[in-house]
Amino acid sequence: MERYSCKVCGHIYDLAEGDPKSGIAPRTAFEDLPEDWVCPVCGAKKAKFQPVLPGGI
């Protein structure tokens, strides 16, 4: 399962869920998100996200 955590607010981007509020379909890989995509919670840029390791958050 591919998940990324926002280093600013802790929001988790989950590949299985996508980001419906931003029009991002489920199963959209993090790398395939538009470069201007931002955290739906705090507005942080994509570069502020880090991979969540298995067994992490």
C-alpha positions in Angstrom: 0.0 0.0 0.0 1.4 3.4 -1.0 1.0 6.2 1.5 2.6 9.6 2.0 2.5 11.8 5.0 2.5 15.6 5.0 5.4 16.8 7.1 3.5 19.9 8.0 0.1 18.6 9.3 0.4 14.8 9.2 -2.3 14.3 6.6 -1.9 10.9 4.8 -2.3 10.6 1.1 -3.4 7.0 0.5 -3.1 5.6 -3.0 -6.2 3.5 -2.4 -8.3 6.6 -1.7 -6.8 9.3 -3.9 -8.0 12.8 -3.1 -11.7 13.1 -4.2 -12.0 16.7 -3.0 -9.2 17.7 -5.5 -10.5 15.4 -8.3 -7.7 12.8 -7.8 -9.1 9.4 -8.5 -8.4 6.3 -6.3 -5.3 4.4 -7.3 -3.5 7.5 -8.5 0.2 7.1 -7.6 1.7 10.0 -5.6 4.3 10.5 -8.4 1.4 11.0 -10.9 -0.2 13.8 -8.9 0.0 17.2 -10.6 3.0 19.3 -9.5 0.6 22.0 -8.3 -1.3 19.5 -6.1 -1.4 20.6 -2.4 -2.3 19.0 0.9 -6.1 19.2 1.2 -5.8 19.9 4.9 -3.0 22.6 5.2 -2.2 23.5 1.6 1.5 22.3 1.8 3.1 21.6 -1.5 3.7 18.1 -2.8 7.4 18.4 -1.9 6.4 18.5 1.8 5.2 14.9 1.7 7.3 11.8 2.7 6.7 8.1 2.1 5.2 6.2 5.0 7.2 3.1 5.6 5.4 -0.2 6.2 4.4 -0.4 9.9 4.7 3.4 10.2 1.9 5.9 10.9 
